[in-house]
């Protein structure tokens, strides 16, 4: 089996930290490169960590990397955490656009976490930014792009997000409704399931068509993991 290399952004986050574990445990990847703002509490013989502000990454910082990379983009914040709409847009739009353009000649496959409801025409600023990113990535000259649109992500976060906590509690009360077919896409997404599926999509091509860009909707995440 020919082993590949993977690059991950957002390895300290909710889904990214779990995806990092999948990549390190995998026999498919000989090397894993993590670019992160914060130090990682993980050490592994095939893990190389570059710690620097992601907006400062340059071509010189990646020139040593091999080609044929799978690049996992697990970045994301909230407007309240970012501090302003402009700061949010920098993290959730401009930074992913920069990284994809930087890596497009080295990457076989980009795998991006977006959001349920992403739409550039949305009245929600959050969803409009997510949608604009998706739209603009689609027209770039890249080999393959897979967009994951999870619903509300569940899992143990390092930081507390009050509104998300409230939403998750409310969703627990709505569990019977999520069994209805038209409501299934709104069911909260377990971050560990998203991480597992991102790995399986990259390695096994689960759920992919022959199109250059594929979208994995929230209701597909659990379905594609079910034997």
C-alpha positions, 0 to 999 in steps of 0.5 A: 500500500502506498502511503500518503501525507496529510495536512490538518488545520484546526487540530486543536478544535472540537472536530480537528482534534478527533480527526488528528487521532484518526490520521495518526492511527491510520496506516494510510498516512505515513506523515501528518503535518499540523499547522496550528496557532496553539501548541498541541498536547500530542506527540507522535513519530509521524506528526510534524507540528508547525506552530505559528499564526495561520494567516502568516503561513507562506510558500516557504513554510510548505516548500518541504512538504511532499505533493499528493497531500490530503488537506483537512480544513477544520477551521471555524469560529463564532462572531462572539468569539472572534469579536466582530463580523470582520474578524469572523470573516477573516477566520471563516472566509479569507483564511481558508481561501488563502490556505487552499490557494497556497496548497492547491499545487500540492493537494490531491484533495481538500476536505472542508468543514462548512455548515448546514444552511450555508448560502451566500444569499442567506440573511444570516451573516454566519451562513452567508460567509460560509456559503460565499466560501463554498461558492468561491472555492468551487471555481478555483483550479483544484483537483478535488474538494469535499464540503461537509455541512454538519448541523450543530456540532456536539462534543467536549469543547475546551471553551464554553459556547453559551448559545451552542450549549443552550441549543444542544439542550433544546435539541435533546428535547426535540429528539423524537422530531429528528426521527421524522425524515424532513427533520433528520438534517437538523439532528445535531452532529456528533463531532467524532462522527464527522471526524470519522467520516472525513477520514473515510471520505479521504481514504475510501472515497465514501459518498463521493461521486465523480464530480470534482466538488462533492457536498456531504450534508448533515443527514448523510454523515450518520448514514454513510457511517452505518454499515 
